[in-house]
Amino acid sequence: MEAVYVSNESYARHLGVSMYSLFDNNMRCEKIRVTVLSTGIGEESQRNLRFIADAFGREIVFYDLSDLKDRLGFQIDTGKFDISTMGRLLIGEVLPEETERVLYLDCDTVVLRPLDKMYRTDLGGNILGAVPEPTIYPEVRKYLGLADGDTYFNAGVLLIDLKKWRAENVRDRVLSCYRTIADKSLFNDQDALNGALKGRILSLSPVYNFFTNYRYFRYEYLAHTAPSYRRVAKSDFELAKHHPAVLHFAGDERPWKAGSLNHYRAAYEKYLDLTPWRGTAREPGSAGTLFLYHMMEWITFFFPEVRKKISGRYVQKLIRERENRAEH
């Protein structure tokens, strides 16, 4: 299994947690090599990551991507996200030519079950395999030109056919798409991947990329508001909710923040305690804000339209801010 992460120093310990969980839950996999595209990981953190890989007898390779902005070739405003998010677009040129398939994982994931079956998935001529994201905003669909029946995919876990990726020049296609939406795009390369590769992404089960806040959504609501999500079986959604193979701590309620009440936080804490970063204090923040966020999660279960209105106002604000920055 070939796996890739992109990380800066601030996310190095989360990468350590994810990588440890990947190794721990894929012991029967004969070979796992992890390539880390580094946008500024310090020497001590690199030693810690090598220590984890050595403990499992796995291979880890670091690739310096500190010049990422220059490699992309034009000025990019990634908004609230670090520029590291764009690093996954360079996978095709960074990994060895003989590598024809790779599993990309965001650093804020925790692996809880074996991934060998998913890794062997027949992509059926598609370039990527990814998990549908049903709660994507209508504004995002609009600037990407996606109809209600078109699936929007999350890029936090990607199964990539690198041979096709290179042959079809995906990097340049995605960057070209990004240029056309840059003044509006909220999710950067994820948006551009969806726009440029429409019809070339295979849907994977939500088990392999379960957003922790989806615990509070009912399947019926998601299938009603996002017609494309009806292609996901309710049984798969319920399995993902209760027995995920990959947890994705996206959103504000992250387990490393002080005051976080994330339902799945014990999974992150378990693996953190097994890494050289054990004992690291949670990041300071507003416990009151996180408590209100957690209350909003529970409100979602009973009154999902309330959350939809709150999120709608928030996304309108973000888009206005991006457009104002683009004008100036």
C-alpha positions in Angstrom: 0.0 0.0 0.0 1.3 3.4 -1.0 0.0 6.3 1.2 0.5 10.0 1.0 0.0 12.8 3.5 0.7 16.6 3.1 1.5 18.5 6.3 3.1 21.5 7.9 4.6 21.6 11.3 1.4 22.6 13.1 -0.3 19.4 11.8 2.7 17.1 12.3 1.3 15.5 15.5 -2.1 14.9 13.9 -0.3 13.3 11.0 1.5 11.1 13.6 -1.8 10.0 15.1 -3.3 9.2 11.6 -0.2 7.4 10.5 0.0 5.3 13.7 -3.6 4.3 13.3 -3.0 3.4 9.7 -0.2 1.1 10.6 -2.0 -0.3 13.6 -5.1 -1.3 11.8 -3.4 -2.7 8.7 -0.9 -5.1 10.2 -1.8 -7.8 7.7 -0.7 -5.6 4.8 2.6 -6.9 3.6 4.0 -3.5 2.7 3.1 0.1 3.5 5.1 3.0 2.4 4.1 6.5 3.5 5.3 9.6 1.6 5.0 12.8 3.5 4.9 16.0 1.4 6.3 18.5 3.9 5.5 22.2 3.8 7.6 22.9 6.8 7.7 19.9 9.2 10.6 20.5 11.7 13.4 18.0 12.3 12.1 16.9 15.7 8.7 16.1 14.2 10.3 14.2 11.3 12.3 12.1 13.9 9.0 11.4 15.7 7.3 10.3 12.5 10.3 8.1 11.6 10.1 6.6 15.1 6.5 5.6 14.5 7.3 4.0 11.1 10.3 2.1 12.5 8.2 0.8 15.3 5.9 -0.9 12.8 8.7 -1.8 10.3 7.2 0.5 7.7 8.9 2.8 5.3 8.5 6.6 5.4 9.8 9.1 2.9 9.8 12.9 3.2 9.6 15.2 0.2 10.3 18.9 0.7 7.4 21.0 -0.6 8.4 24.2 1.1 8.4 25.9 -2.3 4.8 24.9 -3.0 3.6 28.4 -3.8 6.3 28.7 -6.5 5.5 25.3 -7.9 1.8 26.2 -8.4 2.8 29.1 -10.7 0.3 31.8 -9.6 -0.9 33.6 -6.5 -3.4 31.5 -4.5 -5.7 32.7 -1.7 -6.7 29.6 0.3 -8.8 31.5 2.7 -9.0 29.8 6.1 -7.0 26.8 4.9 -3.2 26.5 4.9 -1.5 26.4 1.5 -0.6 22.8 2.3 -4.1 21.8 1.1 -2.9 22.4 -2.5 0.0 20.0 -2.1 -2.0 16.9 -3.0 -2.2 18.2 -6.6 1.6 17.5 -7.0 1.3 13.8 -6.1 1.8 12.7 -9.7 5.1 14.4 -10.1 6.5 13.7 -6.7 5.9 9.9 -6.4 8.1 7.5 -8.4 7.0 6.8 -11.9 6.5 3.1 -11.0 3.9 4.0 -8.4 0.5 3.6 -10.2 -1.9 3.7 -7.3 -1.9 5.7 -4.1 -4.1 6.4 -1.1 -4.2 10.0 0.0 -5.2 10.8 3.6 -5.7 14.2 5.3 -3.8 14.6 8.5 -7.1 15.0 10.5 -8.1 11.4 9.9 -7.9 8.4 12.2 -8.0 4.9 10.7 -10.0 2.3 12.7 -10.3 -0.6 10.3 -8.3 -2.3 7.6 -8.1 -0.5 4.3 -6.7 -3.2 2.0 -10.1 -4.0 0.5 -10.7 -0.3 -0.3 -7.2 0.0 -1.7 -7.9 -2.8 -4.2 -11.1 -1.2 -5.4 -11.6 -1.4 -9.2 -12.0 2.3 -10.2 -13.6 1.2 -13.4 -11.7 3.6 -15.6 -12.1 6.6 -13.2 -9.2 8.7 -12.0 -10.2 8.9 -8.4 -12.3 7.1 -5.8 -13.7 9.4 -3.1 -16.6 9.7 -0.7 -19.7 11.9 -1.5 -20.3 14.9 0.6 -24.0 15.6 0.8 -24.1 18.9 2.8 -22.2 20.9 0.2 -23.5 24.4 -0.1 -25.7 25.4 -3.1 -23.4 28.3 -3.8 -20.5 25.9 -4.3 -22.6 23.8 -6.7 -23.5 27.0 -8.6 -19.9 28.2 -9.2 -18.8 24.7 -10.1 -21.7 24.2 -12.5 -22.9 21.0 -10.6 -26.6 20.1 -10.9 -28.5 18.8 -7.9 -28.1 15.3 -9.2 -24.3 15.6 -9.5 -22.2 14.2 -6.7 -19.8 16.5 -4.9 -16.9 14.6 -3.3 -14.7 15.2 -0.3 -11.0 15.2 -1.0 -9.9 14.1 2.5 -9.5 10.5 1.5 -8.7 9.8 -2.2 -7.8 6.5 -3.9 -5.9 7.7 -7.0 -5.0 5.9 -10.2 -1.7 7.7 -10.7 -1.2 6.3 -14.1 -4.3 7.9 -15.4 -3.7 11.0 -13.3 -0.4 11.6 -15.1 -1.6 10.5 -18.5 -4.5 12.9 -18.4 -2.5 15.8 -17.0 -4.9 16.1 -14.0 -2.6 18.6 -12.1 -2.9 21.2 -14.9 -6.5 20.5 -15.5 -7.4 21.1 -11.8 -5.3 24.2 -11.6 -6.9 25.6 -14.7 -10.3 25.0 -13.2 -9.2 26.6 -10.0 -8.2 29.8 -11.8 -11.8 30.2 -13.0 -13.3 29.9 -9.5 -10.6 31.3 -7.4 -12.4 34.5 -6.4 -15.3 32.4 -5.0 -13.9 29.0 -4.1 -14.3 28.0 -0.5 -12.7 24.6 -0.6 -9.8 25.3 -3.0 -8.4 22.2 -4.7 -11.3 20.1 -3.5 -13.6 22.3 -5.4 -11.4 22.3 -8.4 -11.0 18.5 -8.3 -14.8 18.2 -8.4 -15.1 20.7 -11.2 -12.3 19.3 -13.4 -13.0 15.6 -12.9 -16.8 15.6 -13.0 -17.8 12.1 -14.2 -14.3 10.6 -13.5 -14.7 10.1 -9.7 -16.0 6.8 -8.3 -18.1 6.9 -5.2 -16.7 5.0 -2.3 -18.6 4.0 0.8 -18.9 6.7 3.6 -17.2 4.1 5.8 -13.9 5.2 4.3 -14.3 8.9 5.1 -16.8 9.6 7.8 -17.2 13.2 8.8 -17.7 13.2 12.6 -20.5 15.8 12.4 -22.6 13.5 10.2 -23.3 11.6 13.4 -26.0 14.2 13.9 -27.7 14.0 10.5 -30.4 11.6 9.6 -30.0 9.7 6.4 -33.5 10.6 5.2 -32.7 14.3 5.5 -29.4 14.0 3.6 -31.1 12.0 0.8 -33.9 14.5 0.6 -31.8 17.6 0.5 -29.0 16.1 -1.8 -30.7 13.9 -4.4 -27.2 12.5 -5.4 -26.8 11.0 -1.9 -29.6 8.6 -2.6 -27.0 6.5 -4.4 -25.5 5.9 -1.0 -27.3 3.0 0.7 -28.8 3.9 4.1 -27.1 0.7 5.5 -23.7 2.1 4.4 -24.4 5.4 6.1 -25.5 3.8 9.4 -22.4 1.4 9.3 -20.2 4.4 8.8 -21.8 6.3 11.7 -21.3 3.4 14.1 -18.3 1.5 12.7 -16.2 3.8 10.5 -13.0 2.6 8.8 -11.7 6.2 8.6 -12.9 9.0 10.9 -12.4 12.5 9.5 -12.3 15.3 12.1 -13.3 18.1 9.7 -15.2 21.1 11.0 -14.7 23.1 14.1 -15.3 20.4 16.8 -11.8 18.9 16.6 -10.6 16.7 19.5 -7.3 18.5 19.9 -9.0 21.8 20.9 -9.6 22.5 24.5 -13.3 22.2 25.3 -14.1 19.9 22.4 -17.0 17.5 23.0 -16.6 15.6 19.8 -18.3 12.2 20.2 -15.4 10.4 18.5 -12.6 12.2 20.3 -11.5 9.0 22.2 -10.3 7.5 19.0 -7.9 10.4 18.4 -6.8 10.5 22.0 -6.1 6.8 22.1 -3.6 7.1 19.2 -2.2 10.4 20.4 -1.2 8.6 23.6 0.7 6.0 21.6 2.8 8.5 19.7 5.9 10.6 20.8 3.4 13.5 21.1 1.6 11.8 24.1 0.8 14.4 26.8 0.6 17.3 24.4 -1.9 19.8 25.8 -5.0 20.6 23.8 -4.9 23.8 21.8 -6.3 26.7 23.7 -9.6 28.2 22.5 -13.0 29.2 23.6 -14.7 26.4 25.5 -17.9 28.4 25.4 -17.8 28.6 21.6 -17.2 24.8 21.3 -20.0 24.1 23.7 -22.4 26.1 21.5 -21.1 24.3 18.5 -21.8 21.0 20.2 -25.3 22.1 21.0 -25.7 23.0 17.3 -24.8 19.4 16.4 -27.6 18.1 18.6 -30.0 20.7 17.2 -29.1 19.3 13.8 -30.5 15.9 14.8 -33.9 17.3 15.6 -34.1 20.5 13.5 -31.7 20.2 10.6 -33.2 23.2 8.8 -32.0 25.4 11.6 -28.4 24.3 11.0 -28.9 24.8 7.3 -29.9 28.5 7.8 -26.9 29.1 10.2 -24.5 27.5 7.7 -26.1 29.4 4.8 -25.4 32.8 6.4 -21.9 31.7 7.3 -21.1 30.6 3.8 -22.5 33.8 2.3 -20.2 35.8 4.6 -17.1 33.7 3.5 -17.9 34.2 -0.2 -18.3 38.0 0.2 -15.0 38.1 2.0 -13.3 36.2 -0.8 -14.8 38.4 -3.5 -13.7 41.5 -1.6 -10.1 40.2 -1.3 -10.1 39.4 -5.0 -11.2 42.9 -5.9 -8.4 44.5 -3.8 
